């Protein structure tokens, strides 16, 4: 298995050191290298990327700010000279956090993690059914699409309500919405996304999912009608 990757660092010397490690690793295919977050954002629109080696301290937009504006995030391995960002990197669901200077052994360990996570993401078959993986309580959990009832905004987190339980996931509503299959879910309110297959009834103010009532924004009613007619 080979992961398509890019390197993002405003230092040409630091980029070169990562590029050499990538070129000597059989599981990595270097697609591009970028000197800024803005270049990266534009470049990701034209390249399919599985993994980003990302510096944090860059001018204009730093590494975290870049991730905030990306709709579909690849895996991230942060590369930085400081340890102070490690906790924040964890909150961004980073695959790993490498501190400069990077040894080949430490680099290879990070890549192994990325390859395993990529395999996990591709772990799909018809008997299991369509699913996504979310991180909740420090663990990766498989959630089947058919079991999701709705998603609710909770500040910097979202609550994923399923047939069996609820999971709290560190994510924005916009970012989580990008993880869901197109045409099966609809954001019916600034704080709610609903599984269209779970809608039992609705009126001008609420959508009923089983015994629960979820608020429906006035300007979303016609969109909901169209979406339900198309599933």
C-alpha positions as CSV (number, residue, x, y, z in Angstrom):
1,X,0.0,0.0,0.0
2,X,1.3,3.4,-1.0
3,X,0.1,6.8,0.4
4,X,0.2,9.9,-1.7
5,X,1.7,12.6,0.5
6,X,2.8,16.3,0.5
7,X,5.2,18.3,2.6
8,X,4.3,21.7,3.9
9,X,7.0,23.9,5.5
10,X,8.1,27.4,4.9
11,X,11.8,26.4,5.3
12,X,13.3,24.9,2.1
13,X,16.0,23.1,4.1
14,X,13.4,21.5,6.4
15,X,11.3,20.5,3.4
16,X,14.3,18.9,1.8
17,X,15.1,16.8,4.9
18,X,11.5,15.4,4.9
19,X,11.5,14.8,1.2
20,X,14.6,12.7,1.4
21,X,13.0,10.5,4.1
22,X,9.9,10.2,2.0
23,X,11.8,9.2,-1.2
24,X,13.5,6.4,0.7
25,X,10.3,5.0,2.1
26,X,8.5,2.4,0.0
27,X,5.0,3.2,1.4
28,X,5.1,6.9,0.4
29,X,4.6,8.7,-2.9
30,X,5.5,12.4,-2.9
31,X,3.0,14.4,-4.8
32,X,4.1,17.9,-4.0
33,X,5.9,20.2,-1.6
34,X,4.5,23.6,-0.5
35,X,6.1,26.6,1.3
36,X,2.9,28.0,2.7
37,X,-0.6,27.0,3.9
38,X,-2.2,29.0,1.1
39,X,-0.2,27.1,-1.6
40,X,-1.3,23.9,0.1
41,X,-5.0,24.8,0.2
42,X,-4.9,25.5,-3.6
43,X,-2.8,22.4,-4.3
44,X,-5.1,20.0,-2.5
45,X,-7.9,21.0,-4.9
46,X,-6.1,19.4,-7.7
47,X,-4.3,16.4,-6.0
48,X,-5.7,13.4,-4.2
49,X,-3.6,13.3,-1.0
50,X,-3.7,10.7,1.8
51,X,-1.1,12.3,4.1
52,X,0.3,15.7,4.9
53,X,3.6,16.3,6.7
54,X,2.7,19.7,8.1
55,X,4.8,22.3,9.8
56,X,2.9,24.4,12.4
57,X,4.7,27.8,12.5
58,X,4.2,29.4,9.1
59,X,3.5,33.0,8.0
60,X,-0.1,34.2,7.2
61,X,-1.8,30.9,8.0
62,X,-0.2,28.4,10.4
63,X,-0.7,24.7,10.2
64,X,-3.7,24.6,12.6
65,X,-5.4,27.4,10.7
66,X,-4.8,25.5,7.4
67,X,-6.7,22.5,8.8
68,X,-9.5,24.7,10.0
69,X,-10.2,25.7,6.4
70,X,-9.9,22.3,4.7
71,X,-13.1,20.5,4.0
72,X,-11.7,17.1,3.5
73,X,-8.7,16.5,5.7
74,X,-6.1,13.8,4.8
75,X,-4.1,12.2,7.6
76,X,-1.8,14.7,9.3
77,X,1.7,14.2,10.7
78,X,2.8,17.4,12.3
79,X,6.5,18.3,12.0
80,X,7.8,21.0,14.3
81,X,10.7,22.1,16.3
82,X,8.7,22.7,19.5
83,X,6.8,20.4,21.9
84,X,4.3,23.0,23.1
85,X,1.8,22.2,20.3
86,X,1.6,18.5,21.0
87,X,-1.7,18.7,23.0
88,X,-3.4,20.9,20.4
89,X,-2.2,18.6,17.6
90,X,-3.9,15.7,19.4
91,X,-7.1,17.6,19.4
92,X,-6.8,17.9,15.6
93,X,-6.7,14.1,15.4
94,X,-3.1,14.0,14.2
95,X,-1.7,10.7,13.2
96,X,1.6,11.6,14.8
97,X,3.7,14.5,16.0
98,X,7.4,14.6,15.0
99,X,9.9,17.0,16.6
100,X,12.8,18.3,14.6
101,X,15.4,17.0,14.0
102,X,13.8,13.8,12.9
103,X,15.5,10.4,13.0
104,X,14.8,7.9,10.3
105,X,13.5,5.4,12.9
106,X,11.1,7.9,14.4
107,X,9.9,8.9,10.9
108,X,9.3,5.2,9.9
109,X,7.3,4.7,13.1
110,X,5.0,7.6,12.2
111,X,4.5,6.3,8.6
112,X,3.6,2.9,9.9
113,X,0.8,4.5,12.0
114,X,-0.4,6.3,8.9
115,X,-0.5,3.2,6.8
116,X,-2.4,1.3,9.5
117,X,-4.9,4.1,9.8
118,X,-5.3,4.2,6.0
119,X,-6.0,0.4,6.0
120,X,-8.6,0.9,8.7
121,X,-10.3,3.6,6.7
122,X,-10.5,1.3,3.7
123,X,-11.8,-1.5,5.8
124,X,-15.2,-1.7,4.1
125,X,-17.3,-4.7,2.8
126,X,-20.9,-5.3,2.0
127,X,-21.5,-7.6,4.9
128,X,-20.5,-4.8,7.3
129,X,-22.3,-2.1,5.6
130,X,-21.3,1.5,5.0
131,X,-19.6,3.1,7.9
132,X,-17.3,5.8,9.2
133,X,-14.6,5.9,11.9
134,X,-14.8,8.6,14.7
135,X,-12.6,9.3,17.7
136,X,-14.5,9.3,21.0
137,X,-12.9,9.0,24.5
138,X,-9.5,8.6,22.9
139,X,-10.5,5.5,20.8
140,X,-11.3,5.0,17.2
141,X,-14.9,3.7,16.8
142,X,-16.7,2.3,13.8
143,X,-20.1,3.7,13.3
144,X,-22.5,2.3,10.8
145,X,-24.3,4.9,8.6
146,X,-27.6,3.1,8.9
147,X,-27.4,3.4,12.7
148,X,-26.9,7.2,12.9
149,X,-30.1,9.0,13.9
150,X,-28.8,12.6,14.1
151,X,-25.8,14.8,14.9
152,X,-26.0,17.6,17.4
153,X,-23.6,20.6,17.9
154,X,-22.0,20.9,21.3
155,X,-19.6,23.8,21.1
156,X,-16.2,22.5,19.9
157,X,-17.7,19.0,19.8
158,X,-20.6,17.1,18.1
159,X,-22.8,14.5,19.7
160,X,-23.5,11.5,17.4
161,X,-26.8,9.9,18.3
162,X,-27.1,6.3,17.1
163,X,-29.6,3.5,17.6
164,X,-27.6,2.1,20.5
165,X,-25.8,5.1,22.2
166,X,-24.4,8.6,21.9
167,X,-20.8,9.5,21.1
168,X,-19.1,12.8,21.7
169,X,-16.6,13.7,19.0
170,X,-14.2,16.6,18.8
171,X,-15.3,18.3,15.5
172,X,-17.2,21.2,14.0
173,X,-20.6,20.5,12.4
174,X,-19.2,21.6,9.0
175,X,-16.2,19.3,9.2
176,X,-18.3,16.3,10.4
177,X,-20.9,17.0,7.7
178,X,-18.1,16.4,5.1
179,X,-17.5,12.9,6.5
180,X,-21.1,11.8,5.8
181,X,-22.3,10.2,2.6
182,X,-23.9,12.7,0.2
183,X,-27.7,12.5,-0.1
184,X,-28.3,10.6,3.1
185,X,-28.1,13.4,5.6
186,X,-29.3,17.0,5.8
187,X,-28.4,19.9,8.1
188,X,-31.9,21.0,9.1
189,X,-30.8,23.5,11.7
190,X,-27.5,25.3,12.6
191,X,-27.2,22.7,15.5
192,X,-28.6,19.6,13.9
193,X,-27.9,17.2,11.0
194,X,-30.5,14.4,10.6
195,X,-30.3,11.0,8.9
196,X,-33.1,11.3,6.2
197,X,-33.9,7.6,6.6
198,X,-34.8,8.2,10.3
199,X,-37.3,11.0,9.7
200,X,-40.8,9.8,10.7
201,X,-42.8,13.0,10.5
202,X,-42.2,16.8,10.3
203,X,-44.0,20.1,10.4
204,X,-43.0,23.7,9.9
205,X,-41.0,23.7,13.2
206,X,-39.8,20.2,14.0
207,X,-38.6,16.9,12.6
208,X,-39.7,13.8,14.5
209,X,-37.2,10.9,14.8
210,X,-38.9,8.2,16.8
211,X,-40.0,9.8,20.1
212,X,-37.7,12.8,19.7
213,X,-38.4,16.2,18.2
214,X,-35.5,18.1,16.5
215,X,-35.9,21.8,15.6
216,X,-36.3,22.6,11.9
217,X,-35.1,26.0,10.6
218,X,-37.8,27.8,8.6
219,X,-35.6,28.1,5.5
220,X,-34.8,24.4,5.5
221,X,-38.3,23.0,5.2
222,X,-38.4,23.0,1.3
223,X,-34.9,21.6,1.2
224,X,-36.0,18.8,3.5
225,X,-39.0,18.0,1.4
226,X,-36.8,17.8,-1.7
227,X,-34.3,15.6,0.0
228,X,-36.9,13.2,1.3
229,X,-38.4,12.9,-2.2
230,X,-35.0,11.9,-3.6
231,X,-33.9,9.2,-1.2
